[in-house]
Amino acid sequence: MSAKLQVDATLIDPAGWRPKKSRFFLGDEELVIFKAEHTLFRVHRYFLGRDSEFFRGLFLCPPGKGGAEGKTEQSPIELYHVTAFEFECLIDFLYNGMYDSVSRPRTPIQWTALLSIFSRFMFDKIRVMSTNALEALSPPLNPVDRIILSMQFDIPHWLKPALVDLCMRQQPLSDVEGRRVGLKASLQISRARERFKTASTSADRAIQWVGQWCYTCNSHRPHASSGRCVNCNPGETIERDRERARLIVEDMF
């Protein structure tokens, strides 16, 4: 009996038990230190290497003469032309928010920062998440922001719809907006807006307005030749103007 008890005690003795290490038993070598502006980040390299072709290649580079960077606070991997805010948005997204955009909503500024860093550091598979989120914003991004982002980060399907919106907008480009898009683009947009305005005026004059009683709004309202009351059907006028602006944009840009 005592021998049996002795054997059992040996089997459950913590000092004599050494579990094997899983592939998920991460050591310090799995952590890397980055510097963006004046801020240090110590994060797992796995997420960055998994989703970014740039970081995957970076981690495969052999160390230089001064030793491997990213191991100590004195020799971090410096991220040039990346703001601390952009990198923090990236790490927060990879750690906390990739699969939980409902309970962790992001602002347009955060999504724009993510689009920027996804594009520059080749996060190709998840970049589309930022473009989809920006497209779904309500209210939407203003046309000038969409034009700039489309050209800066190669999103061609944003460009012409944004130009159409600018053609139809009542307010002309402001001085700030003009500086943002540049002189050449500002002049092209101004010419397109003038052409749209002229075309809209000519089209309105060509419509044969007929005074009829509208039973929807209960008043004597002008009707287009189609028989629709233009006050009760503003969408028809908007769609006609949008198509006119689209044709002008297709011709000029």
Backbone hydrogen bonds, N-H to C=O, Kabsch-Sander energy under -0.5 kcal/mol:
donor,donor_aa,acceptor,acceptor_aa,energy
5,L,1,M,-2.2
6,Q,2,S,-2.0
7,V,3,A,-2.1
8,D,4,K,-2.2
9,A,5,L,-2.2
10,T,6,Q,-1.5
11,L,7,V,-1.8
12,I,8,D,-1.6
13,D,10,T,-0.6
16,G,13,D,-1.3
17,W,14,P,-1.2
18,R,16,G,-0.6
25,F,22,S,-1.7
26,L,24,F,-1.3
30,E,27,G,-1.8
31,L,28,D,-1.8
32,V,43,V,-2.8
33,I,70,G,-1.9
34,F,32,V,-0.5
34,F,41,F,-3.0
35,K,77,I,-2.4
36,A,39,T,-2.4
39,T,36,A,-1.9
41,F,34,F,-2.6
43,V,32,V,-2.3
43,V,41,F,-0.6
45,R,30,E,-2.6
48,L,44,H,-0.7
49,G,45,R,-2.8
50,R,46,Y,-2.4
51,D,47,F,-1.6
52,S,48,L,-1.6
53,E,122,M,-1.8
54,F,121,F,-0.9
56,R,52,S,-2.1
57,G,53,E,-2.0
58,L,54,F,-2.1
59,F,55,F,-2.4
60,L,56,R,-0.7
60,L,57,G,-0.5
61,C,57,G,-0.6
61,C,58,L,-1.1
64,G,67,G,-0.7
67,G,64,G,-1.7
70,G,75,S,-3.6
71,K,68,A,-0.6
71,K,75,S,-0.5
75,S,72,T,-0.7
77,I,33,I,-2.6
78,E,76,P,-0.7
79,L,35,K,-2.9
80,Y,78,E,-0.8
82,V,79,L,-1.0
87,F,83,T,-2.1
88,E,84,A,-2.3
89,C,85,F,-2.3
90,L,86,E,-2.0
91,I,87,F,-2.5
92,D,88,E,-2.6
93,F,89,C,-2.1
94,L,90,L,-2.6
95,Y,91,I,-2.6
96,N,92,D,-2.6
97,G,92,D,-1.2
97,G,93,F,-0.6
98,M,93,F,-1.4
100,D,97,G,-0.9
104,R,100,D,-0.7
111,W,107,T,-2.4
112,T,108,P,-2.3
113,A,109,I,-2.1
114,L,110,Q,-2.3
115,L,111,W,-2.5
116,S,112,T,-2.2
117,I,113,A,-2.2
118,F,114,L,-3.0
119,S,115,L,-2.0
120,R,116,S,-2.2
121,F,117,I,-2.0
122,M,119,S,-0.7
123,F,118,F,-2.5
124,D,122,M,-1.3
127,R,123,F,-1.3
128,V,124,D,-0.6
129,M,126,I,-1.0
130,S,126,I,-0.7
130,S,127,R,-1.0
131,T,127,R,-1.5
132,N,128,V,-2.5
133,A,129,M,-1.9
134,L,130,S,-2.2
135,E,131,T,-2.2
136,A,132,N,-1.5
137,L,134,L,-0.9
146,R,142,N,-1.9
147,I,143,P,-2.3
148,I,144,V,-2.4
149,L,145,D,-2.7
150,S,146,R,-2.3
151,M,147,I,-1.8
152,Q,148,I,-2.6
153,F,149,L,-2.6
155,I,150,S,-2.2
158,W,155,I,-1.9
159,L,155,I,-0.5
159,L,156,P,-1.0
160,K,156,P,-0.7
162,A,158,W,-1.5
163,L,159,L,-2.1
164,V,160,K,-2.4
165,D,161,P,-2.0
166,L,162,A,-1.9
167,C,163,L,-2.1
168,M,164,V,-1.9
169,R,165,D,-1.3
178,G,174,S,-2.6
179,R,175,D,-2.1
180,R,176,V,-1.8
181,V,177,E,-2.2
182,G,178,G,-1.6
186,S,182,G,-2.1
187,L,183,L,-2.3
188,Q,184,K,-2.1
189,I,185,A,-2.7
190,S,186,S,-2.3
191,R,187,L,-2.2
192,A,188,Q,-2.3
193,R,189,I,-2.5
194,E,190,S,-2.2
195,R,191,R,-2.3
196,F,192,A,-2.3
197,K,193,R,-2.5
198,T,194,E,-2.3
199,A,195,R,-2.3
200,S,196,F,-2.6
201,T,197,K,-2.1
202,S,198,T,-2.2
203,A,199,A,-2.2
204,D,200,S,-2.3
205,R,201,T,-1.8
206,A,202,S,-1.2
207,I,203,A,-0.9
207,I,204,D,-0.6
209,W,207,I,-1.0
210,V,223,H,-2.0
212,Q,210,V,-0.5
212,Q,221,R,-1.7
214,C,212,Q,-0.5
214,C,219,S,-3.0
215,Y,213,W,-0.6
218,N,214,C,-0.8
219,S,214,C,-1.2
221,R,212,Q,-1.6
221,R,219,S,-1.0
223,H,210,V,-1.7
224,A,228,R,-2.0
227,G,224,A,-2.3
230,V,222,P,-1.3
233,N,229,C,-1.3
236,E,233,N,-1.1
237,T,233,N,-0.9
238,I,234,P,-2.4
239,E,235,G,-2.7
240,R,236,E,-1.8
241,D,237,T,-2.4
242,R,238,I,-2.7
243,E,239,E,-2.2
244,R,240,R,-1.9
245,A,241,D,-2.6
246,R,242,R,-2.6
247,L,243,E,-2.0
248,I,244,R,-1.7
249,V,245,A,-2.5
250,E,246,R,-2.6
251,D,247,L,-1.6
252,M,248,I,-2.0
253,F,249,V,-2.5
